[in-house]
Every structure is written in structure tokens, then in C-alpha cells.
């Protein structure tokens, strides 16, 4: 794909390339499993550690050693050992990220390299049979003995800085964005990237989130407070002195989580950071001595040091066209100096999570079947395991009492947290507003169990919606739905509060009401059309004891 689409390589100082890669096909996996008679133990109830130990003691086919030597002669960088299985790469199964990916440092002793490489391959094979993998197989109705594991050996993108190895940038780009804000559109795509190895993003940590077509407008950098609070402070690097460490069930056993402030003297931070000037209390684009460093990528995204957003935009378009559906691309960037860098495409896969395939026209749903309907909903997919609705009673709402309302909701959320249950939350004005007169001033931990957060305007309390900006990082990380409803505008959503008022309350105060149903209420959000509904259940509520 990279070679046939010349437009991706329009910039001489920023080539788009793929890392050197070798695949061990599934027949090696079959041979390894059978020759070492591993299936009985692998399919038993042994612990992950016991399974890993058995696999590490087993032997790979001897003929692979010569192949390894050929591969090692072609590269001089650390190696990533990635899983690539039948189920993982299926177009219809959400299996990505279930199995382990290991990295090994490069050492000059080729025999030592072969040992490290062999152990890493065996550890990836073992991860097919870990407890979590088995549970996931059962949940997705797949048979574990039908799984076939191929292995991808890929040079790790990056450079050496002291005893550590990492890229200047790594990230994930998606061709569809279910949380567009401002003038972004769903089809513009979305990128989440960070300094250091990609494990930081894959593990759900906070990178920099932006749309490649709107790279100069980034919510996290829109105010000094947000930039200081909501940007990266740590990153992952490969520890080059970890050769003697034994392989562990934890794939990150030889990775080090470093603080950004610990690497200010060396490495690529000078190309990706801005500097907070404590005296003037402003953030200056670029790297300056002293002051806290903010990982803003401002020199690249705002000032065009490299055409990263242009390349990402083109790549997402090309990827979606080639695969015929929305795609997710893993990438990394190695910066040599401020005039030359390389962009590496590491993986591309279709977005296939069943919860994300939502093509239903929700506007055709009969109004009498719906508790909530929104024409400006963020998020995507179907949730069908929620039984509870918590709402601020519009008849009793008093803008001067929002602090008390926030405390009551926090207490309820704590109970949901203890029982690991979720709920739909509805209220007037802006959730999380710093001004209590504009809405209920909750913080994210106080509503963390909500699966949908709805801001419903009232005829006598018309506040501009916040579009979820207060909790944006959390909404996107946890896939929470965000509904905005203007019932006082012509046909712009509605909230059937009278239906909830007719139900028996499980908990009620002067300001809020908690209703629980015996059957789930189904939540559906069509992210492309920005429509969302919460359906009424088919049976009565559960009243208070």
C-alpha cells in the first residue's frame, strides 16, 4: 500500500516506510505445539506462570536457527515480537490486543540474540493459553484449539538514548471519529499519540488527541490548565540492559516507565515539547531551558517542522479505501534532527469491534419506546447491560443547589462502583461545569460509572451545551455516550421524564431520583449520524425495599 500510493511519499525529509518485517507462519506454531506435546498442559487449569515455564522449556524447530541468523544480519535494532493469529486478524472479531507483544534489545552476540528471540516467540505462543485469553475465547464462542498463531518479527522503530531505546512519537490513528468536537467531522479521523513506545497509548494512558485535518486546534492545549493537567508526564522505553532478565507473563517486564522530566537533557524531547514559563504563567511553543516541559508536538503540528498531520490524513484515506471499511493504523516516528525524520507504518487493521458496527437509523424509532433521544450524541455502538437511570428532577431543580446535587450523585455513584454496575445520568445544564450556576459541578470520579451522560435543557434554564469537553479524555477512553438534548427547540431530541416519574424509585431525595428496571434499558448510538437513544425496557421497575 505504501509503495503503490506515491502521494504518501511527497516529502523527501519525511519518508513513509514500513519496518523490516518477517513472519513465522502458523505451521511453525502447529509443529511446536505437537512436537513438544503441549496441548494437554496448555488446555489445563495451570496458572499463566506455569504455562509460560512449560513453553520456555520446549524447543522450536531446529531449522529456524539459520533463518534467524539471516534476519539478524539484516537489522541492527531491537526487535518486536508480535502476535498475528487467525482470530486476531479476522475481519469480524474484536480480538486485537488479547495476546502478548514482547520486545528484545539488540546485542552483538548473535547466539544470545537467537536465544532472546526464541524465548520471546515461545512467550507469545504461551499467551494464547493464558487465563484471560481462554476467558475471552469462551466469551466470543471460539474454540481455543482452533486458534492458529503466526508471529511477526519487526524491527523496533526508534533510536538509542543512553541505556534506553524509543521513538520520538508513536500512536494510533483511526479513520472514523465518534467524538468530534467543534468543526471536526466524524469522517475526518482521529489520532492519539505520545512520546516513547506505543504501549503507552495501547494501555489507555493519556496521549495527545487530535483530528489530522484540525491539528492546530487541540482541546488539551486550549488552556494552560488543561495542558498542565491533561498531557503526558511519563513514557515507555526499552531497557537495553535487560538482557539477563527472565521472560515474564508481563510483556512489559523489560520496559521502563520513565518520567518526561528525567530525559530533558537528551533524546527527542526538544522536538516534541513546549515549555511552561512559571513566571509569566504561559506555555511557549518549543523547547527552552528551565520550566516544565509539555508534550504538545507544537513544532510539528502547529509549525510544520514535519508534515505529520498531512501524512496521517492521506494514510487514513488510503487505508480505508484499500480495506473498504474504517481502519486503525499503528505508527511510529523516528526523528534524527529538526530537518529529517521517518514515518513508519507498523500495523493496519479494520475496525471490527461489534459494538462499533452501528448502521441503524435511530430516528425511525417510535417516540413512545424511548426514554432519551438526542440529535447531537457523541460515541458509538450498543450497550444492553444497564438497568438504572439517575436523573435530576426538573420540577425540583434549583440552580443555587447544584453543589448539594453533586454530592448526592457522588454518593450514588459510589454505590454503583461497589456493585460494579452502570447507569444513565440525566440533568439540566452542563455536567462538570466549574460555574455551579451553569450546571451540576461534578468531577469525573463522581460519575465514573455512568454509561451515558445526558445534558437536557429546560424551558426556563437554557444553557449552551458543553459538548462533553470537561470529561473529554475520560469519555473517549471509556467509550461513554454523551447526549445533548434541547427539548425546547423544534424536534431536537426529548427526555421522557414523566415515564420515569411514574416508575417506583429505588432511591429519591429532594433533587434526584434513581429508578431501576428488572430488564435492561438498551442504549444505541450511531456515531456517524450523531444520533442516540435510550430505549424503555419491556417490564416494570424494581421498587425500594
C-alpha positions as CSV (number, residue, x, y, z in Angstrom):
1,X,0.0,0.0,0.0
2,X,2.8,2.4,1.0
3,X,4.7,1.6,-2.2
4,X,1.8,1.9,-4.7
5,X,0.4,5.2,-3.3
6,X,3.1,7.7,-4.3
7,X,1.2,10.6,-2.7
8,X,2.3,9.3,0.7
9,X,5.9,10.0,-0.1
10,X,5.6,13.5,-1.3
11,X,8.1,14.8,1.3
12,X,11.8,13.9,1.0
13,X,12.6,14.8,4.6
14,X,9.7,12.7,5.9
15,X,9.6,9.3,4.1
16,X,6.7,6.9,4.8
17,X,8.1,3.4,5.2
18,X,7.4,0.0,6.8
19,X,9.9,-1.5,9.3
20,X,11.8,-4.6,8.2
21,X,9.5,-7.5,9.0
22,X,9.5,-11.3,8.9
23,X,6.5,-13.6,9.5
24,X,6.7,-17.1,11.1
25,X,3.6,-18.8,9.6
26,X,1.0,-20.8,11.5
27,X,2.6,-24.2,10.5
28,X,5.5,-23.4,12.9
29,X,3.0,-23.0,15.8
30,X,1.4,-26.3,14.9
31,X,4.7,-28.1,14.7
32,X,5.9,-26.5,18.0
33,X,2.8,-27.5,19.9
34,X,2.7,-31.1,18.6
35,X,6.4,-31.9,18.8
36,X,6.6,-30.8,22.4
37,X,3.1,-32.3,23.3
38,X,2.0,-29.0,24.8
39,X,-1.8,-29.1,24.2
40,X,-2.7,-31.2,27.3
41,X,-0.9,-28.8,29.7
42,X,-1.8,-25.7,27.7
43,X,-5.6,-26.5,27.8
44,X,-5.5,-27.5,31.5
45,X,-6.1,-25.2,34.5
46,X,-2.5,-24.4,35.1
47,X,-1.6,-20.9,36.0
48,X,-0.2,-18.4,33.4
49,X,3.2,-18.7,35.1
50,X,3.3,-22.5,34.9
51,X,2.2,-22.4,31.2
52,X,4.9,-19.9,30.3
53,X,7.5,-22.0,32.1
54,X,6.5,-25.1,30.1
55,X,6.6,-23.2,26.8
56,X,10.0,-21.7,27.5
57,X,11.4,-25.1,28.3
58,X,10.1,-26.5,24.9
59,X,12.1,-26.4,21.7
60,X,11.4,-24.6,18.4
61,X,12.2,-26.5,15.2
62,X,16.0,-26.5,14.6
63,X,15.8,-25.3,11.0
64,X,14.6,-21.9,12.3
65,X,18.1,-21.0,13.6
66,X,19.6,-20.4,10.2
67,X,16.6,-18.3,9.3
68,X,17.1,-16.2,12.4
69,X,20.7,-15.6,11.6
70,X,19.7,-14.3,8.1
71,X,17.2,-11.9,9.7
72,X,19.7,-10.7,12.3
73,X,22.2,-9.9,9.6
74,X,19.7,-7.6,8.1
75,X,18.9,-5.5,11.1
76,X,20.8,-3.8,13.9
77,X,18.0,-2.6,16.2
78,X,15.8,-4.1,18.9
79,X,13.1,-6.5,17.7
80,X,9.3,-6.5,18.5
81,X,7.8,-10.0,18.5
82,X,4.1,-9.5,17.8
83,X,1.2,-12.0,17.7
84,X,-0.8,-12.4,14.4
85,X,-3.4,-15.0,14.8
86,X,-6.3,-16.2,12.8
87,X,-8.9,-14.8,15.2
88,X,-6.9,-11.6,15.8
89,X,-6.8,-10.7,12.1
90,X,-10.3,-11.9,11.4
91,X,-12.4,-9.1,9.8
92,X,-15.3,-9.8,12.1
93,X,-13.9,-10.5,15.5
94,X,-12.7,-7.9,18.1
95,X,-9.5,-9.8,19.1
96,X,-6.8,-7.2,18.8
97,X,-4.6,-6.8,21.9
98,X,-5.6,-10.0,23.5
99,X,-2.2,-11.7,23.1
100,X,1.2,-10.6,24.2
101,X,3.8,-8.5,22.3
102,X,7.4,-8.7,23.5
103,X,10.4,-6.5,22.7
104,X,14.1,-7.6,23.0
105,X,17.2,-5.4,22.9
106,X,19.8,-5.8,20.2
107,X,23.1,-7.4,21.3
108,X,26.1,-8.0,19.1
109,X,26.4,-11.7,20.2
110,X,24.2,-13.4,17.5
111,X,23.8,-16.6,19.6
112,X,22.5,-14.6,22.5
113,X,20.1,-12.8,20.1
114,X,18.8,-16.2,18.9
115,X,18.1,-17.2,22.5
116,X,16.2,-14.0,23.3
117,X,14.3,-14.2,20.0
118,X,13.3,-17.9,20.6
119,X,12.2,-17.2,24.2
120,X,10.1,-14.2,23.0
121,X,8.4,-16.3,20.3
122,X,7.6,-19.1,22.8
123,X,6.2,-16.5,25.3
124,X,3.9,-15.1,22.6
125,X,2.7,-18.7,21.8
126,X,2.1,-19.3,25.6
127,X,-0.1,-16.2,25.8
128,X,-2.7,-17.9,23.6
129,X,-3.4,-20.2,26.6
130,X,-3.3,-17.7,29.4
131,X,-6.4,-17.4,31.7
132,X,-7.6,-14.1,30.1
133,X,-7.3,-15.5,26.6
134,X,-9.3,-18.6,27.5
135,X,-12.0,-16.4,29.1
136,X,-12.1,-14.2,26.0
137,X,-12.4,-17.3,23.8
138,X,-15.3,-18.5,25.8
139,X,-17.0,-15.1,25.8
140,X,-16.7,-14.9,22.0
141,X,-17.8,-18.5,21.5
142,X,-14.5,-19.5,19.8
143,X,-12.7,-22.8,20.4
144,X,-9.1,-22.3,21.7
145,X,-7.8,-25.4,19.9
146,X,-8.8,-23.9,16.6
147,X,-6.6,-20.9,17.1
148,X,-3.6,-20.7,14.8
149,X,-0.8,-18.3,15.8
150,X,1.6,-16.7,13.4
151,X,4.4,-14.4,14.7
152,X,5.5,-11.1,13.2
153,X,9.2,-10.2,13.9
154,X,9.6,-6.4,13.3
155,X,12.5,-4.0,14.0
156,X,11.5,-1.6,16.7
157,X,11.3,2.0,15.5
158,X,13.4,4.5,17.4
159,X,16.9,5.4,18.5
160,X,19.2,4.8,21.4
161,X,19.3,7.4,24.2
162,X,21.7,6.3,27.0
163,X,20.6,2.9,28.1
164,X,17.1,3.3,26.6
165,X,15.6,2.9,23.2
166,X,12.4,4.5,22.0
167,X,10.8,6.5,19.1
168,X,10.1,10.3,19.3
169,X,6.4,9.6,18.5
170,X,4.2,6.5,18.5
171,X,0.4,6.4,18.2
172,X,-2.8,5.0,16.8
173,X,-4.8,6.7,14.1
174,X,-8.4,5.8,13.2
175,X,-10.3,6.8,10.1
176,X,-13.5,7.4,12.0
177,X,-14.0,9.7,15.0
178,X,-17.0,9.1,17.2
179,X,-16.3,12.1,19.4
180,X,-15.9,15.0,17.1
181,X,-15.9,18.5,18.7
182,X,-16.1,22.0,17.3
183,X,-15.9,21.8,13.5
184,X,-14.5,18.3,13.3
185,X,-16.4,15.7,11.4
186,X,-16.8,12.0,12.1
187,X,-15.1,11.0,8.8
188,X,-12.1,13.3,9.5
189,X,-10.5,10.6,11.6
190,X,-8.7,10.9,15.0
191,X,-5.2,10.4,16.2
192,X,-3.9,9.6,19.7
193,X,-0.1,9.8,20.0
194,X,2.7,10.1,22.6
195,X,6.4,10.3,23.2
196,X,8.0,6.9,23.5
197,X,6.9,3.4,22.8
198,X,3.3,2.7,21.7
199,X,2.5,0.6,24.8
200,X,1.7,3.9,26.5
201,X,-1.2,4.5,24.2
202,X,-2.3,0.9,23.9
203,X,-2.5,0.7,27.7
204,X,-5.0,3.6,27.7
205,X,-2.7,6.3,29.0
206,X,-3.2,9.9,28.1
207,X,-1.6,10.9,24.8
208,X,-2.3,13.9,22.7
209,X,-5.6,13.6,20.8
210,X,-6.3,15.5,17.6
211,X,-8.0,15.3,14.3
212,X,-5.4,15.3,11.4
213,X,-7.5,17.8,9.5
214,X,-7.7,20.1,12.5
215,X,-4.3,19.7,14.0
216,X,-3.9,23.3,15.1
217,X,-7.0,23.1,17.3
218,X,-6.3,20.6,20.1
219,X,-8.6,20.6,23.1
220,X,-5.9,19.5,25.6
221,X,-3.8,22.6,24.7
222,X,-6.7,25.1,24.6
223,X,-6.0,26.4,28.1
224,X,-2.8,26.5,30.3
225,X,-4.6,24.5,33.0
226,X,-5.7,21.7,30.6
227,X,-2.2,21.5,29.1
228,X,-0.6,21.1,32.5
229,X,-3.2,18.6,33.7
230,X,-4.1,16.6,30.6
231,X,-0.9,15.9,28.8
232,X,1.7,13.2,29.1
233,X,4.1,13.1,32.0
234,X,5.6,9.6,31.6
235,X,6.5,7.3,28.7
236,X,7.8,3.8,28.0
237,X,11.3,2.9,26.7
238,X,13.0,-0.4,26.1
239,X,15.7,-1.1,28.8
240,X,18.8,-2.0,26.7
241,X,20.4,-3.6,29.8
242,X,17.6,-6.0,30.5
243,X,19.2,-9.0,28.6
244,X,19.7,-11.0,31.7
245,X,16.1,-10.6,32.9
246,X,13.9,-13.7,32.6
247,X,10.8,-13.6,30.4
248,X,7.6,-13.0,32.4
249,X,3.9,-13.2,31.8
250,X,4.0,-9.4,31.9
251,X,5.0,-8.4,28.4
252,X,6.4,-5.2,29.7
253,X,9.0,-6.9,32.0
254,X,11.9,-5.2,30.2
255,X,10.3,-1.9,29.5
256,X,10.9,1.1,31.7
257,X,8.3,3.8,32.5
258,X,10.3,7.0,32.6
259,X,9.3,10.5,33.6
260,X,9.4,13.1,30.9
261,X,11.4,15.4,33.2
262,X,14.1,12.7,33.6
263,X,15.1,12.8,29.9
264,X,15.2,16.5,29.2
265,X,18.9,16.6,28.6
266,X,18.9,14.1,25.8
267,X,16.6,12.4,23.3
268,X,13.9,13.8,21.0
269,X,12.0,15.8,23.7
270,X,13.4,19.0,22.2
271,X,11.4,18.4,19.0
272,X,8.1,17.4,20.6
273,X,7.9,19.6,23.8
274,X,6.7,23.1,24.7
275,X,7.9,24.9,27.8
276,X,5.8,26.2,30.6
277,X,7.1,29.6,31.8
278,X,6.2,29.6,35.5
279,X,6.9,33.4,36.0
280,X,4.6,34.6,33.1
281,X,2.3,31.5,33.5
282,X,2.2,30.9,29.8
283,X,3.2,27.9,27.6
284,X,5.8,28.8,24.9
285,X,5.9,26.6,21.8
286,X,9.3,24.8,21.6
287,X,12.0,23.6,24.0
288,X,13.6,26.1,26.3
289,X,16.0,25.6,29.3
290,X,14.1,25.5,32.6
291,X,10.4,25.3,33.1
292,X,8.2,22.3,32.9
293,X,8.1,20.5,29.5
294,X,4.6,19.9,28.0
295,X,4.4,17.1,25.3
296,X,2.5,19.2,22.8
297,X,4.2,18.3,19.5
298,X,3.6,22.0,18.7
299,X,6.7,22.3,16.5
300,X,5.3,19.5,14.3
301,X,1.6,20.1,14.4
302,X,1.4,23.9,14.6
303,X,4.7,25.0,13.0
304,X,5.1,22.3,10.3
305,X,8.6,21.0,11.3
306,X,7.4,17.8,9.7
307,X,4.2,17.2,7.7
308,X,2.8,14.6,10.2
309,X,-0.9,15.6,10.1
310,X,-0.8,15.7,6.2
311,X,0.7,12.2,6.1
312,X,-1.7,10.8,8.6
313,X,-4.7,12.3,6.8
314,X,-3.6,10.8,3.5
315,X,-2.8,7.4,5.1
316,X,-6.2,7.1,6.7
317,X,-7.9,7.8,3.4
318,X,-5.8,5.3,1.5
319,X,-6.1,2.7,4.2
320,X,-9.9,3.0,4.3
321,X,-10.1,2.8,0.5
322,X,-7.9,-0.2,0.3
323,X,-9.7,-2.1,3.1
324,X,-13.2,-1.0,2.1
325,X,-14.1,-0.1,5.7
326,X,-12.8,2.2,8.6
327,X,-9.3,1.3,9.7
328,X,-7.0,1.7,12.6
329,X,-3.3,2.3,12.0
330,X,-0.4,2.0,14.4
331,X,2.5,4.2,13.6
332,X,5.8,5.5,14.9
333,X,8.2,8.4,14.0
334,X,11.9,8.5,14.5
335,X,13.4,12.0,14.4
336,X,17.1,12.3,13.5
337,X,17.2,16.1,13.7
338,X,14.9,19.1,13.1
339,X,15.2,18.6,9.3
340,X,14.8,14.9,8.8
341,X,12.6,12.2,10.3
342,X,11.0,8.9,9.2
343,X,7.3,7.8,9.5
344,X,6.8,4.1,10.0
345,X,3.5,2.2,9.4
346,X,3.6,-0.6,11.9
347,X,0.1,-2.2,11.5
348,X,-3.2,-1.6,9.8
349,X,-6.4,-3.4,10.7
350,X,-10.1,-2.9,10.0
351,X,-12.2,-1.5,12.9
352,X,-14.4,-4.5,13.6
353,X,-15.5,-4.3,17.2
354,X,-19.1,-5.5,17.0
355,X,-20.1,-2.7,19.4
356,X,-18.9,-0.2,16.8
357,X,-20.9,-1.5,13.8
358,X,-24.0,0.7,14.1
359,X,-25.8,1.4,10.9
360,X,-29.4,1.7,12.3
361,X,-31.4,4.8,11.5
362,X,-32.3,5.7,15.1
363,X,-34.7,8.5,14.1
364,X,-37.1,5.8,12.9
365,X,-37.6,4.6,16.5
366,X,-41.2,5.2,17.8
367,X,-41.1,8.1,20.3
368,X,-43.2,6.1,22.8
369,X,-40.5,3.4,23.0
370,X,-37.8,5.9,24.0
371,X,-36.7,7.4,27.3
372,X,-34.0,9.6,25.7
373,X,-33.4,10.7,22.1
374,X,-30.6,13.0,21.0
375,X,-29.6,14.5,17.7
376,X,-26.2,15.5,18.9
377,X,-24.8,12.4,20.6
378,X,-21.1,11.5,20.9
379,X,-19.9,7.9,21.0
380,X,-21.0,4.8,19.1
381,X,-22.4,1.3,19.5
382,X,-24.9,-0.7,21.5
383,X,-24.9,-1.2,25.3
384,X,-27.5,-3.6,26.6
385,X,-26.5,-4.3,30.2
386,X,-27.7,-1.2,32.0
387,X,-30.7,-1.3,34.3
388,X,-30.6,2.1,36.1
389,X,-31.4,5.7,35.4
390,X,-30.4,8.5,37.7
391,X,-31.9,11.9,36.9
392,X,-32.2,15.4,38.4
393,X,-35.9,16.2,38.8
394,X,-36.6,19.1,36.6
395,X,-39.6,20.2,38.8
396,X,-37.4,20.5,41.9
397,X,-34.2,21.8,40.1
398,X,-32.7,24.9,41.7
399,X,-29.5,26.3,40.2
400,X,-28.4,27.6,43.6
401,X,-28.4,24.0,45.0
402,X,-26.2,22.3,42.4
403,X,-23.3,21.7,44.9
404,X,-25.7,19.6,47.0
405,X,-27.0,17.8,43.9
406,X,-23.3,17.0,43.0
407,X,-22.7,15.5,46.5
408,X,-25.9,13.3,46.2
409,X,-24.8,12.0,42.8
410,X,-21.3,11.3,44.1
411,X,-22.8,9.1,46.9
412,X,-25.0,7.2,44.4
413,X,-22.0,6.7,42.1
414,X,-20.0,5.2,45.0
415,X,-22.7,2.5,45.4
416,X,-22.6,1.7,41.7
417,X,-18.8,1.4,41.9
418,X,-19.1,-1.1,44.8
419,X,-21.5,-3.3,42.9
420,X,-19.7,-2.8,39.5
421,X,-22.9,-1.6,37.9
422,X,-23.6,1.2,35.4
423,X,-26.4,3.8,34.9
424,X,-27.7,6.5,32.6
425,X,-27.3,10.0,34.1
426,X,-29.6,12.9,33.0
427,X,-29.6,16.5,34.2
428,X,-30.1,20.1,33.2
429,X,-27.2,22.4,32.2
430,X,-23.6,21.4,31.9
431,X,-22.3,18.4,33.7
432,X,-18.9,19.2,35.3
433,X,-19.3,22.9,35.0
434,X,-16.8,25.0,37.0
435,X,-19.6,27.5,37.5
436,X,-22.3,25.9,39.6
437,X,-24.9,28.3,38.2
438,X,-24.4,26.7,34.7
439,X,-24.9,23.0,35.8
440,X,-24.0,20.4,38.3
441,X,-20.3,20.8,39.2
442,X,-19.4,17.1,39.4
443,X,-15.9,15.8,38.7
444,X,-15.2,12.6,36.7
445,X,-14.7,10.2,39.6
446,X,-18.2,11.3,40.9
447,X,-20.0,10.0,37.8
448,X,-17.4,7.4,36.6
449,X,-20.0,4.5,36.4
450,X,-22.3,6.4,34.1
451,X,-22.6,4.7,30.6
452,X,-24.5,7.7,29.1
453,X,-24.3,11.3,30.4
454,X,-27.1,13.5,29.1
455,X,-27.4,17.3,29.3
456,X,-31.1,18.2,29.0
457,X,-32.1,21.8,28.6
458,X,-35.2,23.1,30.4
459,X,-37.5,25.8,29.1
460,X,-36.6,28.2,31.9
461,X,-32.9,27.0,32.1
462,X,-31.3,27.2,28.6
463,X,-27.6,26.7,28.9
464,X,-25.3,26.2,25.9
465,X,-24.2,22.5,26.0
466,X,-20.6,21.8,26.9
467,X,-20.3,19.1,24.3
468,X,-18.6,17.0,26.9
469,X,-15.3,18.9,27.0
470,X,-14.9,18.7,30.7
471,X,-14.6,15.0,30.7
472,X,-13.4,14.5,27.1
473,X,-10.4,12.3,27.8
474,X,-12.5,10.1,30.0
475,X,-15.4,9.9,27.6
476,X,-13.2,8.7,24.8
477,X,-11.1,6.3,26.9
478,X,-14.2,4.6,28.4
479,X,-16.5,4.8,25.4
480,X,-19.1,6.7,27.4
481,X,-22.1,8.1,25.4
482,X,-22.7,11.9,25.6
483,X,-26.2,13.2,24.7
484,X,-27.2,16.8,24.4
485,X,-31.0,17.4,24.3
486,X,-32.8,20.7,23.5
487,X,-36.5,19.8,24.0
488,X,-37.4,23.5,23.8
489,X,-36.0,23.7,20.2
490,X,-38.2,22.2,17.4
491,X,-37.8,18.5,17.4
492,X,-34.3,18.5,18.7
493,X,-34.4,15.4,21.0
494,X,-36.5,14.7,24.0
495,X,-36.4,13.2,27.5
496,X,-39.5,11.3,28.7
497,X,-39.2,12.3,32.4
498,X,-42.9,11.7,33.0
499,X,-42.4,8.0,32.2
500,X,-39.6,7.8,34.8
501,X,-41.7,9.7,37.3
502,X,-44.4,7.0,37.0
503,X,-41.9,4.3,38.0
504,X,-41.2,3.4,41.6
505,X,-38.0,4.9,42.8
506,X,-35.2,2.8,44.4
507,X,-33.8,6.0,45.9
508,X,-35.1,9.5,46.0
509,X,-34.1,12.9,47.5
510,X,-35.5,16.4,47.1
511,X,-33.4,16.8,43.9
512,X,-32.6,13.4,42.3
513,X,-34.3,10.2,41.6
514,X,-32.9,6.7,40.9
515,X,-35.0,4.2,39.0
516,X,-34.1,0.6,38.5
517,X,-35.7,-1.8,35.9
518,X,-35.8,-5.6,36.1
519,X,-34.8,-5.7,32.4
520,X,-32.0,-3.8,30.7
521,X,-32.6,-0.5,29.0
522,X,-30.9,-0.6,25.6
523,X,-28.6,2.3,24.6
524,X,-27.9,2.8,20.9
525,X,-25.6,5.5,19.4
526,X,-25.0,5.9,15.7
527,X,-21.7,7.8,15.8
528,X,-21.7,8.7,12.1
529,X,-25.1,10.4,12.3
530,X,-24.6,11.7,15.8
531,X,-27.9,10.3,17.0
532,X,-28.5,8.4,20.2
533,X,-31.4,6.7,22.0
534,X,-32.1,5.1,25.3
535,X,-35.0,2.6,24.9
536,X,-37.6,1.8,27.5
537,X,-37.4,-1.8,28.9
538,X,-40.2,-4.3,28.4
539,X,-41.0,-4.7,32.1
540,X,-41.6,-2.9,35.4
541,X,-39.1,-1.3,37.7
542,X,-37.6,-2.6,41.0
543,X,-39.0,-0.6,43.9
544,X,-37.5,0.3,47.2
545,X,-37.4,-2.4,49.9
